[in-house]
């Protein structure tokens, strides 16, 4: 019974994590601008989005994500560019 409940909780958290990662990715992409207000391009844009996504990798309980959940979140967030 505990395994079933744990599986259900994990499934829901990954589903919510996907939606949050896509929103975070879009928000991070819009924040990728230079000090002069011009949109970043190339490696600078990628680096900016990566840093933003890493800062957004927080679970619904307010704790930082770890392990597979963090990896999945970052992958989806960074691909949401």
PyMOL commands that set and color helices and strands:
alter all, ss='L'
color gray80, all
select helices_A, chain A and resi 2-31+42-56+67-79
alter helices_A, ss='H'
color red, helices_A
deselect
rebuild
show_as cartoon
